[in-house]
Structure formats: structure tokens, C-alpha cells
Amino acid sequence: MSGKFNSITGSKRSIHVQVAREIARGILSGDLPERSIIPGEMALCEQFGISRTALREAVKLLTSKGLLESRPKIGTRVVDRAYWNFLDPQLIEWMDGLNDVEQFCAQFLGLRRAIEPEACALAARFASAEQRIELSATFQEMVEVSKEENFEQTKWLDVDTRFHSLIFNATGNDFYLPFGNILTTMFVNFIQFSSDGGSTCIDEHRAIYEAIMAGDSNKAREASANHLREENHRLPVAS
């Protein structure tokens, strides 16, 4: 470990989360290397200025996210990166500012390209009447926001996130639901970095929307793949 943790202040209800965040950021940044043993309870309690109960709750939280494991006579060790739960929304929040933004966005786009076109195809087949109504209302809101004279990035971010999350929720497949949830966390950095001059790609969104509403899986898949091309997101095009 290259440095020490600072004392934690705040309400008793949130102290263990703050501690977990600081330890997690130490792990994610590499200050606490994979397979290394983190400092013992007494040392960490002294550094953070917290009780053993709060520290143990923090370790329990990090263990649930795949970052730590505790073993008798060995101590608490950082788990190999392959087992970290990168799809955990809280873990994604804790990563903010630690990774290269361009690399983060490229990796996120890669994940979306792998799963989102099929999510759109499934939504075209299985979206309920209520979900189609909600998707329609959300898309109309997207159109209105994109046409506003004084375009507001924050308003677009909100409606764009809801549009894509609705698609994952309309797949009829429970295993797609977590991806819809993490979008709300990851979209902020992604869109702020990749959106060129407030570009909304409204035509690409329209193609996705119309294909889903028409129940055309193939067109929905194709429209989503087209929307997720690197050149539409101000990211380096793979050679």
C-alpha cells in the first residue's frame, strides 16, 4: 500500500459506505494490488478513525462486490481483478476519476455493442403494450429536447438514459435488466465525453424506436448496431 487512508467523518449510517469507497478506490487504482493483504483491523480503524463494527461492515460490503476475501490466519486479501463485480452500479460510481476517460468510454461502448442490438431485437418482439406506450412518450420527449433552441445536455442525458433503459426492461429477459440499471450510472461520463457538440443522433434513435414499435426484430437489431458505431460517438475508430 503506497499511502494511508484519511479519517472518515459523517453520519453513523454512512460511515461504513464511505470507508468501503476509500478502500475500493485504493484497490481500483492499484494502490492496493491484487492478492495483497490489506492492513489489519487495528491499523485501519486508527487510520479511518472508526469502530471495528463500521470497518467490518465495510469489508462485508466490499466482499459482496468481489473485491475482498477474508481467510483465517491469513487476513483480508484483495481478490484477483477477474472476480470484481464491474457491473455493480456502486462500484462504477467509485471508479469515477480513476480510469482514463477515453479507455472507459471505449470499453463501455464495446459492452453496449455486444448486448444492446439484441436487447432492441428482443424488445421489438416482447415489449408489452404499456412498455410501448412509455417508450413512445419517451421518444417524443427526446425529439422535443433535441429541437430546443437552447439545447440542454443534462435534459438530453436524462431522456436518452430513460430511452435505452426502457429497451432493456422491455426485453422480457430478466438477465438484461441489470444492464438497464447500470446505464444510469455509466451514461453520464460516456455521453459527456462522446457526444460531439451536443449531438443527439436523433435519426439513429428514431430508427431504433420505429423498428421496436413495428415489432421488426431484424431492423431493431440493425438500427441499434448502426447507432453504436464508433464514428457516431467521437471515439477512436478501431483499426
C-alpha positions in Angstrom: 0.0 0.0 0.0 1.6 3.3 -1.1 -0.3 5.6 1.2 -2.5 5.9 4.2 -6.2 6.5 4.4 -7.6 9.7 5.9 -10.0 9.9 8.8 -13.7 9.4 7.8 -16.4 11.8 9.1 -20.2 11.7 8.6 -23.3 10.1 9.9 -23.0 6.7 11.5 -25.3 5.2 8.9 -23.0 6.1 6.1 -19.6 5.7 7.6 -19.1 2.1 6.5 -20.0 3.0 2.9 -17.5 5.9 3.0 -14.9 3.5 4.3 -15.7 0.9 1.7 -15.5 3.6 -1.1 -12.0 4.6 0.1 -10.7 1.1 0.2 -12.3 0.2 -3.1 -10.7 3.2 -4.8 -7.4 2.1 -3.3 -8.0 -1.3 -5.0 -9.3 0.0 -8.3 -6.4 2.5 -8.6 -3.8 -0.2 -7.9 -2.6 1.3 -4.6 -3.8 -2.0 -3.0 -2.6 -4.6 -5.5 -4.4 -7.8 -6.4 -3.7 -10.6 -4.0 -2.2 -8.2 -1.5 -3.2 -8.4 2.2 -4.8 -5.1 3.4 -3.8 -3.6 6.7 -5.2 -5.2 9.8 -8.3 -4.1 11.7 -6.5 -2.1 14.3 -4.4 -0.2 11.7 -7.4 0.6 9.5 -9.6 1.6 12.4 -6.9 4.0 13.6 -6.4 5.5 10.1 -10.1 6.0 9.4 -11.0 6.9 13.0 -13.8 4.4 13.1 -15.0 1.4 15.1 -14.4 -2.2 14.3 -18.1 -2.6 13.7 -18.0 0.0 10.9 -14.9 -1.5 9.4 -16.3 -5.0 9.4 -19.4 -3.7 7.6 -17.2 -2.0 5.0 -15.3 -5.2 4.4 -18.5 -7.2 4.2 -19.8 -4.7 1.5 -16.5 -5.0 -0.5 -16.6 -8.8 -0.2 -20.1 -8.8 -1.7 -18.7 -6.8 -4.7 -15.9 -9.4 -5.3 -13.0 -7.0 -4.2 -12.0 -8.7 -0.9 -11.9 -12.1 0.7 -11.1 -12.9 4.4 -9.3 -16.1 5.4 -8.5 -17.4 8.9 -4.8 -16.9 9.9 -4.1 -15.0 6.6 -6.2 -11.9 6.8 -8.2 -9.9 4.3 -6.9 -10.1 0.8 -7.6 -8.2 -2.4 -9.2 -10.6 -4.9 -8.0 -11.1 -8.5 -9.4 -8.5 -10.9 -11.2 -11.2 -12.8 -13.7 -11.6 -10.0 -14.5 -7.9 -9.4 -18.2 -7.1 -10.0 -17.7 -4.3 -12.6 -21.5 -4.3 -13.3 -22.3 -3.1 -9.7 -23.6 0.5 -10.0 -22.0 1.5 -6.8 -18.6 0.1 -7.9 -18.9 2.0 -11.1 -19.5 5.3 -9.2 -16.4 4.6 -7.1 -14.4 4.2 -10.3 -15.1 7.8 -11.3 -11.9 9.7 -12.0 -9.6 6.7 -11.6 -9.5 5.4 -15.1 -8.6 7.1 -18.4 -11.9 8.5 -19.7 -11.3 7.5 -23.3 -10.5 4.0 -22.3 -13.6 3.8 -20.1 -15.9 5.0 -22.9 -14.3 2.7 -25.4 -14.8 -0.3 -23.1 -18.4 0.8 -22.3 -19.2 1.2 -26.0 -17.8 -2.3 -26.6 -20.1 -3.7 -23.9 -23.1 -1.9 -25.4 -22.3 -3.2 -28.9 -22.2 -6.7 -27.6 -25.6 -6.7 -25.9 -27.7 -3.7 -26.9 -28.6 -4.7 -30.5 -30.0 -8.0 -29.3 -31.8 -6.2 -26.5 -33.5 -4.0 -29.1 -34.4 -7.1 -31.1 -36.0 -8.7 -28.1 -37.9 -5.5 -27.2 -39.3 -5.4 -30.7 -40.7 -8.9 -30.1 -41.7 -8.9 -26.4 -42.4 -5.3 -25.3 -45.8 -5.0 -23.7 -48.4 -2.5 -24.7 -47.7 -0.4 -21.7 -44.0 -0.5 -22.4 -44.5 0.6 -26.0 -46.6 3.5 -24.8 -43.9 4.5 -22.3 -41.2 4.2 -25.0 -43.3 6.3 -27.4 -43.7 9.0 -24.8 -40.0 9.0 -24.0 -39.0 9.2 -27.7 -41.4 12.1 -28.3 -39.7 13.8 -25.3 -36.3 13.1 -27.0 -37.5 14.8 -30.2 -38.7 17.8 -28.3 -35.4 18.2 -26.3 -33.3 17.8 -29.5 -35.2 20.6 -31.1 -35.0 23.1 -28.3 -33.2 26.3 -29.3 -31.2 26.3 -26.1 -30.2 22.7 -26.1 -29.5 21.4 -22.5 -27.1 18.5 -22.3 -28.5 17.5 -18.9 -32.1 17.2 -20.2 -30.9 15.1 -23.1 -28.8 12.8 -20.8 -31.9 12.2 -18.7 -34.2 11.3 -21.5 -31.6 9.4 -23.5 -30.8 7.2 -20.4 -34.5 6.5 -19.9 -35.0 5.5 -23.5 -32.2 2.9 -23.5 -33.1 1.6 -20.0 -36.7 1.1 -21.2 -35.5 -1.0 -24.0 -33.6 -3.4 -21.7 -36.6 -3.5 -19.4 -38.8 -4.5 -22.4 -36.8 -7.5 -23.5 -38.8 -10.0 -21.5 -35.5 -11.4 -20.3 -34.6 -10.8 -16.6 -30.9 -11.2 -17.3 -30.9 -8.0 -19.4 -32.4 -5.9 -16.5 -29.1 -5.2 -14.7 -27.7 -3.7 -17.9 -30.6 -1.3 -18.0 -29.8 -0.3 -14.4 -26.1 0.3 -14.9 -26.8 2.6 -17.8 -27.9 5.4 -15.4 -24.5 5.3 -13.7 -22.3 4.9 -16.8 -24.1 7.1 -19.3 -23.1 10.4 -17.6 -19.4 10.1 -18.3 -20.0 8.3 -21.6 -22.3 10.9 -23.2 -20.4 13.9 -21.8 -17.2 12.6 -23.4 -18.5 11.0 -26.6 -21.3 13.4 -27.6 -19.9 15.8 -30.2 -21.0 19.4 -29.7 -24.4 18.4 -28.2 -25.1 15.8 -31.0 -28.1 13.7 -30.2 -28.1 11.2 -33.1 -31.8 11.6 -33.2 -32.2 9.9 -36.5 -30.5 6.8 -35.2 -32.7 6.8 -32.1 -35.7 7.2 -34.4 -34.8 4.2 -36.4 -34.5 2.1 -33.2 -37.8 3.4 -31.9 -39.7 2.8 -35.2 -38.4 -0.7 -35.6 -39.3 -1.7 -32.0 -42.8 -0.1 -32.4 -43.2 -2.0 -35.6 -42.2 -5.3 -34.0 -39.4 -5.8 -36.5 -36.5 -7.5 -34.6 -34.1 -7.5 -37.5 -34.5 -3.8 -38.2 -34.2 -3.0 -34.5 -31.0 -5.0 -34.2 -29.6 -3.3 -37.3 -30.6 0.2 -36.2 -29.0 -0.3 -32.8 -25.8 -1.6 -34.3 -25.6 1.4 -36.6 -26.2 3.8 -33.7 -23.3 2.2 -31.7 -20.6 2.5 -34.4 -17.5 4.3 -33.1 -17.7 7.1 -35.5 -21.1 8.1 -34.0 -19.5 8.6 -30.6 -16.4 10.7 -31.1 -14.2 7.7 -30.1 -11.2 6.4 -32.0 -12.2 4.0 -34.7 -10.7 0.5 -34.3 -8.2 -0.3 -37.0 
